[in-house]
């Protein structure tokens, strides 16, 4: 039997959105099963070890210095959840583009040997971005007009973090080189990457807020005598269940845009077609050398983002001042 032909890997922005939901729909059960397999046990652990767990789950109410340890454990669990969901989903979408529909087990086994490298890369990139954010925040506190540097920070964060998982999962690259590589790819279609990020955030907010409000109202209406702790627990569980359906959108979209960028700017299609076997993947080739540097396009994007950030800052400050002027007398 002849192998299934490779699917198109270049997209316009509307095609990218449409293709994201098409892949989601055609692999729905596997994708939801994979996310649920990771999310459910970690969510239960989050509820149990949270600084203020519902009383129905605990036998004591004293917490001493547990919150500090709880916060650390929660952060580690959230990081683990992100890696265990995003890396297999990225690999699953990649293989789907090559004509292979994977099972949940195959998606995990395909990246199992790279989990350590992926985790180290995510931590390293997150640490570098956090340092940049902290430095700019410090500048803004000391000198508010430094808010103009927010454009630089947004540009770096969006361009680098969006394609971090495709680079770490699909390429044979180490954690230290992944930052430059992610930056080099992400900035080539910055506005498409930013658009996908905004679309996924908007979908998350809309679905989460609308469905969350409906379900919370139903719970409050049906179970009027329910204990507050139990009500909060039910709402939290339902929120986690809703997230199972929202979380996959971003990894699917960013995997697609990763291939789109490489096909258009690095002639990846030619490389994939030069092998004697149909099993060629990006990891079979040496990743192009990448450096963290800015060109004229980057500075133009930074300027646009900075102007937008400055406008938002001025408007926000004006609204706050009006609020204070209007309500301050009544607060005295």
GUPATOR-130170 format. One record per residue: residue in three letters; x, y, z of N, C-alpha, C in turn; residue number from 1. Coordinates in steps of 0.05 Angstrom, whole numbers, plus 32768, in hexadecimal, padded with zeros to 4 digits. Layout:
BEGIN
REC     r   n.px   n.py   n.pz   ca.px   ca.py   ca.pz   c.px   c.py   c.pz     k
REC   ALA      X      Y      Z       X       Y       Z      X      Y      Z   NUM
...
***
This chain:
BEGIN
REC     r   n.px   n.py   n.pz   ca.px   ca.py   ca.pz   c.px   c.py   c.pz     k
REC   UNK   8011   7FE8   8000    8000    8000    8000   8012   8019   8000     1
REC   UNK   800B   802C   7FEF    801B    8044    7FED   8016   8056   8006     2
REC   UNK   802B   8064   800F    8028    8075    8027   8015   808C   8021     3
REC   UNK   8007   8096   8035    7FF6    80AD    8032   8007   80C5   802B     4
REC   UNK   8000   80D5   8016    8010    80EC    800E   8011   8101   8024     5
REC   UNK   8027   810F   8025    802A    8125    8038   8017   813B   8032     6
REC   UNK   800B   8146   8047    7FF7    815B    8044   8005   8176   8041     7
REC   UNK   7FF6   818A   8036    8001    81A4    8032   800C   81B0   804C     8
REC   UNK   8022   81BE   804B    802E    81C9    8063   8033   81E7   8061     9
REC   UNK   8027   81F4   804E    8028    8211    804D   800B   821C   804D    10
REC   UNK   8007   8232   805B    7FEC    823C    8060   7FEC   825B   8061    11
REC   UNK   7FD6   8266   8057    7FD0    8282    805D   7FC4   8282   8079    12
REC   UNK   7FC0   829A   8085    7FB6    829B    80A0   7F9A   828F   80A3    13
REC   UNK   7F87   8295   8091    7F6D    8288    8093   7F6F   826A   8090    14
REC   UNK   7F80   8260   807D    7F84    8244    807A   7F90   8237   8093    15
REC   UNK   7FA1   8246   80A0    7FAD    823C    80B9   7F98   8237   80CF    16
REC   UNK   7F86   824A   80D2    7F70    8247    80E5   7F5E   8230   80DE    17
REC   UNK   7F57   822E   80C4    7F45    8219    80BB   7F52   81FE   80BE    18
REC   UNK   7F6C   81FC   80B7    7F7A    81E3    80B9   7F7E   81DA   80D6    19
REC   UNK   7F81   81EC   80E8    7F84    81E6    8104   7F6B   81D7   810E    20
REC   UNK   7F54   81E2   8108    7F3B    81D5    8112   7F34   81BC   8102    21
REC   UNK   7F3D   81BA   80E9    7F39    81A2    80DA   7F49   818A   80E6    22
REC   UNK   7F62   8190   80ED    7F73    817B    80F9   7F67   8174   8114    23
REC   UNK   7F5E   8188   8123    7F52    8183    813D   7F3A   8170   813A    24
REC   UNK   7F29   8176   8126    7F11    8167    8122   7F17   814A   8119    25
REC   UNK   7F2B   8147   8107    7F30    812D    80FC   7F3F   811B   810F    26
REC   UNK   7F4B   8126   8124    7F59    8117    8138   7F4E   811B   8154    27
REC   UNK   7F34   8122   8155    7F27    812C    816D   7F2B   8118   8185    28
REC   UNK   7F24   80FF   8181    7F24    80ED    8198   7F40   80E8   81A3    29
REC   UNK   7F54   80E6   8190    7F6F    80E2    8199   7F7A   80FB   81A8    30
REC   UNK   7F74   8112   819C    7F7E    812B    81A8   7F72   8130   81C4    31
REC   UNK   7F57   812D   81C6    7F4A    8131    81E0   7F53   811C   81F4    32
REC   UNK   7F55   8103   81EA    7F5E    80EE    81FC   7F7A   80F3   8207    33
REC   UNK   7F8C   80FD   81F6    7FA8    8102    81FE   7FA8   8119   8213    34
REC   UNK   7F99   812E   820E    7F99    8145    8220   7F8C   813C   823B    35
REC   UNK   7F76   812D   8239    7F69    8125    8252   7F7A   8112   8262    36
REC   UNK   7F89   8101   8255    7F9B    80EE    8262   7FB0   80FC   8274    37
REC   UNK   7FB8   8114   826B    7FCC    8123    827A   7FBE   8136   828E    38
REC   UNK   7FA9   8143   8284    7F9C    8159    8294   7F8E   814F   82AD    39
REC   UNK   7F7F   8139   82AB    7F6E    8130    82C1   7F7F   812A   82DA    40
REC   UNK   7F93   8118   82D8    7FA2    8112    82F1   7FB1   812A   82FC    41
REC   UNK   7FBD   813B   82EA    7FCB    8152    82F3   7FB8   8167   8300    42
REC   UNK   7FA0   816A   82F5    7F8D    817C    8301   7F85   8173   831D    43
REC   UNK   7F81   8159   8320    7F7A    814E    833B   7F91   8154   834E    44
REC   UNK   7FAA   8150   8345    7FC0    8156    8357   7FC1   8174   835E    45
REC   UNK   7FBC   8185   834A    7FBB    81A2    834F   7FA7   81A9   8364    46
REC   UNK   7F8F   819C   8363    7F7A    81A2    8376   7F83   8199   8392    47
REC   UNK   7F90   8182   8394    7F97    8177    83AE   7FAE   8186   83BB    48
REC   UNK   7FC2   818E   83AC    7FD9    819B    83B8   7FD8   81B9   83B7    49
REC   UNK   7FC2   81C5   83AD    7FC0    81E2    83AC   7FC2   81ED   83C9    50
REC   UNK   7FCB   8206   83CB    7FCF    8212    83E6   7FB6   8211   83F7    51
REC   UNK   7F9E   8214   83EA    7F85    8213    83F9   7F72   81FE   83EC    52
REC   UNK   7F78   81E4   83EF    7F67    81D0    83E3   7F4C   81D0   83F0    53
REC   UNK   7F37   81C7   83E1    7F1C    81C6    83ED   7F1C   81B5   8406    54
REC   UNK   7F0D   81BD   841A    7F0D    81AF    8433   7F05   8192   8431    55
REC   UNK   7EF4   818D   841C    7EEA    8171    8419   7F01   815E   8411    56
REC   UNK   7F17   8169   8408    7F2E    8158    8400   7F43   8155   8416    57
REC   UNK   7F40   8164   842B    7F55    8164    8440   7F49   815C   845B    58
REC   UNK   7F5A   8152   846C    7F51    814B    8487   7F59   815F   849B    59
REC   UNK   7F6B   8172   8493    7F73    8187    84A5   7F72   81A2   8496    60
REC   UNK   7F71   81B7   84A5    7F6F    81D1    8499   7F89   81E1   849C    61
REC   UNK   7F9B   81D8   84AD    7FB4    81E6    84B1   7FC6   81E3   8499    62
REC   UNK   7FD4   81F8   8492    7FE6    81F7    847B   8002   8200   8481    63
REC   UNK   800A   820B   8497    8025    8215    849D   8033   8220   8485    64
REC   UNK   804B   8215   847E    8059    8220    8467   8055   8210   844E    65
REC   UNK   803F   8202   844C    803A    81F2    8434   8035   8202   841B    66
REC   UNK   802A   821B   841C    8025    822A    8404   803D   822E   83F2    67
REC   UNK   8055   8233   83FE    806C    8237    83EE   8073   821E   83DE    68
REC   UNK   8072   8207   83EC    8078    81EE    83DF   8062   81E8   83CA    69
REC   UNK   8049   81EE   83D1    8033    81E9    83BF   8036   81F9   83A5    70
REC   UNK   803E   8212   83A8    8042    8223    8390   8057   8217   837E    71
REC   UNK   806D   820D   8389    8082    8201    8379   8078   81E8   836B    72
REC   UNK   806A   81D7   837A    805F    81BE    836F   804B   81C4   8359    73
REC   UNK   803A   81D8   835D    8026    81E0    8349   8034   81E9   832F    74
REC   UNK   8049   81F9   8332    8058    8203    831B   8064   81EC   830B    75
REC   UNK   8070   81D9   831A    807D    81C2    830D   8068   81B1   82FF    76
REC   UNK   8051   81AD   830C    803B    819E    82FF   8031   81AB   82E6    77
REC   UNK   802E   81C5   82E7    8024    81D4    82CF   8038   81D2   82B8    78
REC   UNK   8052   81D3   82BF    8067    81D0    82AB   8066   81B4   829F    79
REC   UNK   8064   81A0   82B0    8062    8184    82A7   804A   8180   8296    80
REC   UNK   8033   818B   829D    801B    8188    828E   801E   8195   8272    81
REC   UNK   802A   81AC   8271    802F    81BA    8257   8040   81A9   8245    82
REC   UNK   8056   819E   824F    8068    818E    823F   805B   8174   8236    83
REC   UNK   804D   8166   8249    8041    814C    8242   802A   814E   822F    84
REC   UNK   801E   8166   822D    8008    816A    8219   8013   8175   81FF    85
REC   UNK   8023   818A   8200    802B    8198    81E8   803E   8188   81D7    86
REC   UNK   8052   817B   81E2    8065    816C    81D2   8058   8155   81C3    87
REC   UNK   8048   8144   81D0    803B    812E    81C0   8027   8139   81AB    88
REC   UNK   8019   814F   81B2    8006    815A    819E   8015   8165   8186    89
REC   UNK   802C   8172   818B    803D    817C    8175   8046   8165   8163    90
REC   UNK   804F   8150   816F    8058    8139    8160   8040   812C   8151    91
REC   UNK   8029   812A   815E    8011    811F    8151   8009   812E   8138    92
REC   UNK   8009   8149   813A    8002    815A    8123   8016   8157   810D    93
REC   UNK   8030   8157   8115    8045    8154    8101   8042   813A   80F1    94
REC   UNK   803D   8124   80FF    803A    810B    80F2   8021   810A   80E0    95
REC   UNK   800C   8118   80EA    7FF4    8119    80DA   7FF9   8127   80BF    96
REC   UNK   800A   813C   80BF    8010    8149    80A7   8020   8137   8093    97
REC   UNK   802D   8123   809E    803C    8110    808E   802A   80F7   8087    98
REC   UNK   8011   80F9   808D    7FFE    80E3    8086   7FFB   80CD   809A    99
REC   UNK   8004   80D2   80B3    8002    80BD    80C8   7FF0   80C6   80DE   100
REC   UNK   7FDA   80B8   80E4    7FC9    80BE    80FB   7FD3   80AC   8112   101
REC   UNK   7FDA   80B9   8128    7FE6    80AB    813E   7FD1   80A5   8154   102
REC   UNK   7FD7   8091   8164    7FC7    808C    817C   7FD4   809D   8193   103
REC   UNK   7FC7   809D   81AA    7FD1    80AC    81C1   7FED   80A1   81C9   104
REC   UNK   7FEF   8086   81CA    8008    807A    81D1   801E   8080   81BE   105
REC   UNK   8018   8080   81A4    802D    8086    8190   8036   80A4   8192   106
REC   UNK   8023   80B6   8199    802A    80D2    819C   803E   80D6   81B3   107
REC   UNK   8039   80C8   81C9    804B    80CA    81E0   8066   80BC   81DB   108
REC   UNK   8065   80A4   81CF    807E    8096    81CA   808F   80A4   81B5   109
REC   UNK   8083   80B4   81A3    8093    80C2    818F   80A4   80D8   819B   110
REC   UNK   809D   80E2   81B2    80AC    80F8    81BE   80B8   80F0   81D9   111
REC   UNK   80B4   80D8   81E2    80BD    80CF    81FD   80DB   80D3   8201   112
REC   UNK   80EB   80CF   81EC    8108    80D1    81EE   8111   80EE   81F0   113
REC   UNK   80FF   8101   81EA    8107    811E    81EA   80FA   812E   8200   114
REC   UNK   80EB   8121   8212    80DE    8130    8227   80F2   8140   8238   115
REC   UNK   8109   8134   823F    811D    8142    824F   8127   815B   8241   116
REC   UNK   812E   8158   8227    8138    816F    8218   8122   8184   8215   117
REC   UNK   810A   817B   8210    80F4    818E    820D   80F0   819E   8227   118
REC   UNK   80EF   818F   823D    80EC    819C    8257   8102   81B0   825D   119
REC   UNK   811B   81A9   8258    8131    81BB    825D   812F   81D4   824A   120
REC   UNK   8127   81CF   8231    8124    81E5    821F   810E   81F9   8227   121
REC   UNK   80F8   81EE   8230    80E1    81FE    8239   80EA   820F   8251   122
REC   UNK   80F7   8202   8264    8100    8211    827C   8114   8227   8275   123
REC   UNK   8127   8220   8263    813B    8234    825B   812F   824C   824D   124
REC   UNK   811E   8246   823A    8111    825C    822B   80FF   826D   823D   125
REC   UNK   80F0   825F   824F    80DF    826D    8262   80EF   827F   8275   126
REC   UNK   8106   8275   827D    8117    8284    828F   8122   829D   8282   127
REC   UNK   812B   829A   8269    8136    82B1    825B   8120   82C6   8256   128
REC   UNK   8109   82BD   824D    80F3    82D0    8248   80EA   82DD   8262   129
REC   UNK   80E9   82CE   8278    80E1    82DA    8292   80F5   82EF   829B   130
REC   UNK   810E   82EA   8297    8123    82FE    829E   811E   8318   828E   131
REC   UNK   8119   8315   8274    8114    832D    8263   80FB   833C   826D   132
REC   UNK   80E6   832D   8274    80CD    8339    827D   80D2   8348   8298   133
REC   UNK   80E1   833B   82AA    80E6    8347    82C4   80F6   8361   82C1   134
REC   UNK   810A   8361   82AE    811A    8378    82AA   810A   8390   829F   135
REC   UNK   80F9   838A   828C    80E8    83A0    8280   80D4   83AA   8294   136
REC   UNK   80C8   8397   82A4    80B6    839F    82B9   80C3   83B1   82CD   137
REC   UNK   80DC   83AB   82D4    80EB    83BB    82E7   80F0   83D7   82DB   138
REC   UNK   80F6   83D8   82C2    80FA    83F2    82B5   80E0   8403   82B5   139
REC   UNK   80CA   83F5   82AF    80B0    8403    82AE   80A9   840F   82CA   140
REC   UNK   80AF   8400   82DF    80A9    8409    82FA   80B9   8422   8301   141
REC   UNK   80D3   8422   82F9    80E5    8438    82FE   80DF   8450   82EC   142
REC   UNK   80D8   8449   82D3    80D5    845E    82BE   80BE   8456   82AC   143
REC   UNK   80A5   845E   82B3    808D    8455    82A4   808F   8457   8286   144
REC   UNK   809B   846C   827A    809D    846C    825D   80AC   8455   8251   145
REC   UNK   80BA   8446   8262    80C8    842E    8258   80B4   8418   824F   146
REC   UNK   809A   841F   8252    8085    840C    8248   8088   8408   822A   147
REC   UNK   8095   841B   821D    8099    8418    8200   80AA   83FF   81F9   148
REC   UNK   80B9   83F5   820D    80C9    83DD    8209   80B7   83C4   8209   149
REC   UNK   809E   83C7   8210    808C    83B0    8210   808A   83A3   81F5   150
REC   UNK   808C   83B4   81E0    808C    83A9    81C5   80A2   8395   81C0   151
REC   UNK   80BA   839C   81CA    80D1    838B    81C7   80CC   8370   81D5   152
REC   UNK   80C2   8372   81EE    80BD    835A    81FE   80A8   8348   81F0   153
REC   UNK   8092   8354   81E7    807C    8345    81DA   8087   8337   81C1   154
REC   UNK   8097   8345   81B2    80A2    833A    8199   80B3   8321   819F   155
REC   UNK   80C4   8323   81B3    80D6    830D    81BA   80C6   82F5   81C6   156
REC   UNK   80B3   82FB   81D8    80A3    82E6    81E4   8093   82D7   81CF   157
REC   UNK   8084   82E5   81BF    8073    82D8    81AB   8083   82C9   8197   158
REC   UNK   8098   82D5   818C    80A8    82C8    8177   80B6   82AF   8181   159
REC   UNK   80BF   82B0   819A    80CF    829A    81A5   80BE   8284   81B1   160
REC   UNK   80AB   828B   81C1    809C    8276    81D0   8088   8267   81BE   161
REC   UNK   807E   8274   81A9    8069    8267    8199   8073   824E   818B   162
REC   UNK   808B   824E   8181    8096    8237    8172   80AA   8227   8182   163
REC   UNK   80AA   822C   819C    80BD    821E    81AD   80B9   8200   81AD   164
REC   UNK   80A0   81F7   81AF    809A    81DA    81B0   809F   81CC   8195   165
REC   UNK   8096   81D8   817E    809D    81CB    8165   80BB   81C8   8161   166
REC   UNK   80CB   81DC   8169    80E8    81DA    8165   80F3   81C5   8177   167
REC   UNK   80EC   81C4   8191    80F7    81B1    81A4   80ED   8195   819E   168
REC   UNK   80D5   8192   8193    80C9    8178    818F   80D1   816B   8175   169
REC   UNK   80D2   817C   815F    80D5    8171    8144   80F1   8173   8139   170
REC   UNK   8102   8183   8146    811D    8186    813B   8131   8178   814E   171
REC   UNK   8147   8170   8143    815C    8164    8153   816E   817A   815E   172
REC   UNK   8165   8188   8172    8172    81A0    817C   8173   81A0   819A   173
REC   UNK   8187   81AB   81A6    818A    81AC    81C3   817C   81C4   81CF   174
REC   UNK   8177   81C4   81E9    8169    81DA    81F6   8176   81F5   81F3   175
REC   UNK   8191   81F6   81F4    819E    8210    81F2   819B   821D   81D7   176
REC   UNK   819A   820D   81C2    8197    8217    81A7   817A   821D   81A0   177
REC   UNK   8167   8212   81B0    814B    8214    81A9   8141   8230   81AB   178
REC   UNK   814C   8240   81BD    8143    825C    81C0   8147   826C   81A6   179
REC   UNK   8160   826B   819C    8167    827A    8183   8157   826F   816C   180
REC   UNK   8154   8254   816B    8146    8248    8155   8128   8250   8155   181
REC   UNK   811B   824F   816C    80FF    8257    816F   80FB   8274   8167   182
REC   UNK   810D   8285   8170    810C    82A1    8169   810F   82A5   814B   183
REC   UNK   8123   8298   813F    8128    829B    8123   8110   8293   8112   184
REC   UNK   8102   827E   811A    80EA    8276    810A   80D2   8287   8110   185
REC   UNK   80CD   828C   812A    80B4    829A    8131   80B2   82B6   8127   186
REC   UNK   80C9   82C4   8124    80C8    82E0    811B   80C3   82E2   80FD   187
REC   UNK   80C6   82CC   80EE    80C2    82CD    80D1   80A5   82D1   80C9   188
REC   UNK   8093   82C7   80DA    8076    82CC    80D6   806A   82D6   80F0   189
REC   UNK   8076   82EC   80FA    806F    82F5    8115   8051   82FB   8117   190
REC   UNK   8046   8309   8104    802A    8312    8107   8017   82FA   8104   191
REC   UNK   801E   82E6   80F5    800D    82CE    80F4   800F   82BF   810E   192
REC   UNK   8027   82BD   811A    802B    82B0    8134   801B   82BF   8149   193
REC   UNK   801D   82DA   8149    800E    82EA    815C   7FF0   82E7   8158   194
REC   UNK   7FE8   82E6   813F    7FCB    82E2    8139   7FC1   82C8   8144   195
REC   UNK   7FD0   82B2   8140    7FC8    8298    814B   7FC7   8299   8169   196
REC   UNK   7FDA   82A6   8175    7FDA    82A9    8192   7FC1   82B7   819C   197
REC   UNK   7FBA   82CD   818F    7FA3    82DC    8197   7F89   82CD   8193   198
REC   UNK   7F87   82BE   817C    7F70    82AE    8176   7F6C   8299   818C   199
REC   UNK   7F81   828B   8193    7F7F    8275    81A7   7F77   8281   81C2   200
REC   UNK   7F83   8298   81C9    7F7C    82A5    81E3   7F5F   82AD   81E3   201
REC   UNK   7F56   82B9   81CC    7F3A    82C2    81CA   7F27   82AB   81CD   202
REC   UNK   7F2D   8295   81BF    7F1C    827D    81C0   7F1B   8273   81DD   203
REC   UNK   7F32   8271   81EA    7F33    8268    8206   7F22   8279   8218   204
REC   UNK   7F24   8294   8215    7F15    82A6    8226   7EF7   82A4   8221   205
REC   UNK   7EF0   82A3   8207    7ED3    82A1    8200   7EC7   8287   820A   206
REC   UNK   7ED3   8271   8202    7EC8    8257    820A   7EC9   8254   8228   207
REC   UNK   7EE0   825B   8234    7EE2    8258    8251   7ECE   8269   8260   208
REC   UNK   7ECB   8283   8258    7EBA    8295    8267   7E9C   828E   8262   209
REC   UNK   7E95   8289   8249    7E79    8284    8242   7E70   8269   824F   210
REC   UNK   7E7E   8254   8248    7E76    823A    8253   7E79   8239   8271   211
REC   UNK   7E8F   8245   827B    7E94    8245    8297   7E7E   8253   82A6   212
REC   UNK   7E75   826A   829C    7E5F    8279    82A9   7E45   826A   82A9   213
REC   UNK   7E3F   825D   8292    7E27    824D    8290   7E27   8236   82A4   214
REC   UNK   7E3D   8228   82A5    7E3F    8210    82B7   7E3E   8219   82D4   215
REC   UNK   7E4C   822F   82DA    7E4C    8239    82F6   7E30   8241   82FE   216
REC   UNK   7E21   824E   82EC    7E05    8257    82F2   7DF4   823E   82F6   217
REC   UNK   7DF8   8229   82E5    7DE8    8211    82E9   7DEE   8204   8304   218
REC   UNK   7E07   8203   830B    7E0E    81F7    8325   7E01   8207   833C   219
REC   UNK   7E03   8222   833A    7DF8    8232    834F   7DDA   8230   8351   220
REC   UNK   7DCD   822C   8339    7DB0    822A    8338   7DA6   820F   8341   221
REC   UNK   7DB4   81FA   8339    7DAB    81DF    833F   7DB2   81D6   835B   222
REC   UNK   7DCB   81DC   8362    7DD5    81D2    837D   7DD8   81EA   8390   223
REC   UNK   7DC1   81F6   8397    7DC1    820D    83A9   7DCB   8207   83C5   224
REC   UNK   7DC8   81EE   83CD    7DD1    81E7    83E8   7DED   81DA   83E8   225
REC   UNK   7DFA   81DA   83D1    7E15    81CE    83D0   7E29   81DD   83E1   226
REC   UNK   7E3A   81CF   83EE    7E4F    81DB    83FE   7E62   81EB   83EC   227
REC   UNK   7E6B   8202   83F7    7E7B    8214    83E6   7E95   8207   83DC   228
REC   UNK   7EA1   81F7   83ED    7EBA    81E9    83E5   7EB4   81D5   83CE   229
REC   UNK   7E9E   81C8   83D1    7E96    81B4    83BC   7E8F   81C3   83A2   230
REC   UNK   7E82   81DA   83A4    7E7B    81E9    838D   7E95   81F2   837E   231
REC   UNK   7EA8   81FC   838D    7EC1    8205    8382   7ECF   81EE   8374   232
REC   UNK   7ECE   81D7   8381    7EDC    81BF    8376   7ECF   81B7   835B   233
REC   UNK   7EB4   81B7   835A    7EA6    81B0    8342   7EAC   81C4   832B   234
REC   UNK   7EAC   81DE   8332    7EB2    81F2    831E   7ECF   81EE   8313   235
REC   UNK   7EE2   81E8   8325    7EFD    81E4    831D   7F00   81CC   830A   236
REC   UNK   7EF2   81B6   8311    7EF3    819E    8301   7EE7   81A3   82E5   237
REC   UNK   7ED1   81B1   82E4    7EC4    81B7    82CB   7ED6   81CA   82BA   238
REC   UNK   7EE3   81DD   82C7    7EF6    81EF    82B9   7F0D   81DF   82AD   239
REC   UNK   7F17   81CB   82BC    7F2D    81BA    82B1   7F23   81AA   8299   240
REC   UNK   7F0A   81A0   829B    7EFF    8191    8285   7EFC   81A2   826C   241
REC   UNK   7EF3   81BA   826F    7EF1    81CD    8258   7F0C   81D2   824C   242
REC   UNK   7F20   81D5   825D    7F3B    81DB    8252   7F46   81C4   8240   243
REC   UNK   7F3C   81AC   8245    7F45    8195    8235   7F3E   819A   8217   244
REC   UNK   7F28   81A7   8212    7F1F    81AC    81F6   7F2C   81C5   81EA   245
REC   UNK   7F37   81D6   81FB    7F42    81F0    81F1   7F60   81ED   81ED   246
REC   UNK   7F6E   81DF   81FF    7F8B    81DE    81FF   7F97   81D4   81E4   247
REC   UNK   7F8B   81C1   81D6    7F98    81B7    81BD   7F9A   81CB   81A6   248
REC   UNK   7F8A   81E0   81A6    7F8A    81F2    8190   7FA5   81FE   818A   249
REC   UNK   7FB2   8208   819F    7FCC    8216    819B   7FE2   8203   8191   250
REC   UNK   7FE6   81EC   819C    7FFB    81DA    8191   7FF7   81D2   8174   251
REC   UNK   7FDE   81CE   816C    7FD8    81C7    8151   7FDF   81DE   813E   252
REC   UNK   7FD6   81F6   8145    7FDB    820E    8134   7FF9   8214   8132   253
REC   UNK   8008   8212   8148    8024    8219    8147   8035   8204   8139   254
REC   UNK   802C   81EB   8139    803A    81D7    812A   8036   81DC   810C   255
REC   UNK   801E   81E4   8104    8019    81EA    80E8   8029   8203   80DF   256
REC   UNK   802A   8217   80F0    8039    822F    80E7   8057   822A   80E7   257
REC   UNK   8060   8217   80F8    807D    820F    80F7   8084   8204   80DC   258
REC   UNK   8073   81F1   80D2    8079    81E6    80B8   8076   81FA   80A2   259
REC   UNK   8062   820C   80A4    805E    8221    8090   8076   8233   808E   260
REC   UNK   8081   823B   80A4    8099    824C    80A4   80B1   823E   8098   261
REC   UNK   80B5   8225   80A0    80CC    8216    8095   80CA   8210   8078   262
REC   UNK   80B1   820A   806F    80AD    8205    8052   80B2   821D   8041   263
REC   UNK   80AA   8235   804B    80AC    824D    803C   80C8   825A   803E   264
REC   UNK   80D6   8257   8054    80EF    8265    8057   8108   8254   8058   265
REC   UNK   8104   8239   805C    811C    8228    805E   811B   8211   804A   266
REC   UNK   8107   8211   8038    8104    81FD    8023   8104   81E1   802F   267
REC   UNK   80F5   81DD   8045    80F4    81C4    8053   80E8   81AE   8040   268
REC   UNK   80D6   81B5   802F    80CA    81A2    801D   80DE   8194   800C   269
REC   UNK   80F2   81A2   8002    8107    8196    7FF2   8117   8182   8002   270
REC   UNK   811E   818A   801B    812D    8178    802C   811D   815E   8031   271
REC   UNK   8104   8160   8037    80F3    8149    803D   80F0   8137   8025   272
REC   UNK   80F3   8142   800D    80EF    8132    7FF4   8109   8126   7FEA   273
REC   UNK   8120   812D   7FF6    8139    8124    7FEB   8141   8108   7FF6   274
REC   UNK   8134   80FF   800C    813B    80E5    8018   8131   80CE   8007   275
REC   UNK   813C   80B7   800D    8133    809F    7FFF   811C   8092   800D   276
REC   UNK   8113   809D   8023    80FD    8092    8032   80E9   80A7   8038   277
REC   UNK   80D0   809F   803C    80BB    80B3    8042   80BA   80BA   8060   278
REC   UNK   80CD   80AE   806F    80CE    80B3    808C   80DE   80CB   8094   279
REC   UNK   80E7   80DA   8080    80F8    80F2    8086   80E7   8106   8097   280
REC   UNK   80F3   8111   80AB    80E6    8125    80BC   80FA   813B   80C2   281
REC   UNK   80F1   8152   80CC    8104    8168    80D2   811B   815F   80E4   282
REC   UNK   8116   814C   80F6    812B    8143    8108   8142   8134   80FA   283
REC   UNK   813D   812C   80E1    8152    811E    80D2   8167   8131   80C6   284
REC   UNK   8161   814B   80C8    8174    815E    80BC   817F   8171   80D2   285
REC   UNK   8196   817B   80CD    81A2    818F    80DF   8192   81A9   80DE   286
REC   UNK   818A   81B3   80F5    817B    81CC    80F5   818D   81E3   80EC   287
REC   UNK   8183   81F5   80DB    8193    820C    80D2   819D   821C   80E9   288
REC   UNK   81B5   8227   80E7    81C0    8237    80FC   81AF   8250   8100   289
REC   UNK   81AA   8257   8119    8199    826E    8120   81A7   827F   8135   290
REC   UNK   81A3   8299   8132    81AE    82AC    8146   8198   82BF   814F   291
REC   UNK   819B   82C7   8168    8188    82DB    8173   8190   82F7   816A   292
REC   UNK   8185   8300   8154    818C    831A    814A   8173   8327   813E   293
REC   UNK   8174   8341   813C    815D    8351    8131   8164   835C   8115   294
REC   UNK   814F   835C   8104    8152    8368    80EA   813E   837F   80E8   295
REC   UNK   813C   838B   80D1    812A    83A2    80CE   810D   839B   80D2   296
REC   UNK   8105   8382   80CA    80EA    837A    80CE   80E3   8377   80EC   297
REC   UNK   80F6   836D   80FB    80F2    836A    8118   80EE   8386   8125   298
REC   UNK   80FF   8399   811E    80FD    83B3    812A   80E3   83C1   8122   299
REC   UNK   80DA   83BC   8109    80C0    83C7    8101   80A9   83BB   8112   300
REC   UNK   80AA   83A1   8116    8096    8394    8127   8097   839E   8144   301
REC   UNK   80AF   83A2   814E    80B2    83AC    8169   80A7   83C8   816B   302
REC   UNK   80AC   83D9   8157    80A1    83F4    8157   8083   83F4   8157   303
REC   UNK   8077   83E3   8146    8059    83E2    8145   804E   83D9   8160   304
REC   UNK   805A   83C4   816C    8051    83BA    8185   8055   83CE   819C   305
REC   UNK   806B   83DD   819A    8071    83F1    81AF   805C   8408   81AE   306
REC   UNK   8056   8410   8195    8042    8426    8192   8027   841C   819D   307
REC   UNK   801F   8403   8196    8006    83F8    81A0   8007   83F7   81BF   308
REC   UNK   801D   83ED   81CA    8020    83EB    81E7   801E   8407   81F4   309
REC   UNK   802B   841B   81E7    802B    8436    81F2   800E   8442   81F2   310
REC   UNK   8000   843D   81DC    7FE4    8447    81DA   7FD3   843A   81EF   311
REC   UNK   7FD5   8420   81F2    7FC6    8411    8206   7FCD   841B   8222   312
REC   UNK   7FE7   8420   8227    7FEF    842A    8241   7FE4   8445   8247   313
REC   UNK   7FE5   8458   8233    7FDA    8473    8237   7FBC   8472   823C   314
REC   UNK   7FAE   8462   822C    7F91    8460    822F   7F8A   8454   824A   315
REC   UNK   7F99   843F   8251    7F94    8432    826B   7F99   8445   8282   316
REC   UNK   7FAF   8454   8281    7FB5    8467    8296   7FA0   847D   8298   317
REC   UNK   7F96   8485   8280    7F81    849A    8280   7F67   8490   828D   318
REC   UNK   7F60   8477   8287    7F48    846B    8293   7F4B   8468   82B1   319
REC   UNK   7F63   8460   82BA    7F67    845D    82D7   7F65   8479   82E5   320
REC   UNK   7F71   848D   82D8    7F70    84A8    82E4   7F53   84B2   82E5   321
REC   UNK   7F43   84AD   82D0    7F27    84B5    82D0   7F17   84A6   82E6   322
REC   UNK   7F1E   848D   82E9    7F10    847D    82FE   7F16   8488   8319   323
REC   UNK   7F30   848E   831E    7F38    8499    8338   7F2B   84B4   833D   324
REC   UNK   7F2A   84C5   8328    7F1E    84E0    832B   7F01   84DE   8331   325
REC   UNK   7EF3   84CB   8324    7ED6    84C9    8327   7ECE   84BC   8342   326
REC   UNK   7EDD   84A7   834A    7ED4    8498    8362   7EE4   849E   837B   327
REC   UNK   7EFB   84AC   8378    7F0C    84B1    8390   7EFD   84C2   83A5   328
REC   UNK   7EEE   84D7   839D    7EE0    84E7    83B2   7ECC   84D5   83C3   329
REC   UNK   7EBF   84C3   83B6    7EAC    84B2    83C4   7EB9   849D   83D6   330
REC   UNK   7ED3   8499   83D2    7EE1    8485    83E2   7EED   8491   83FB   331
REC   UNK   7EEC   84AC   83FD    7EF8    84B9    8415   7EE6   84B6   842D   332
***
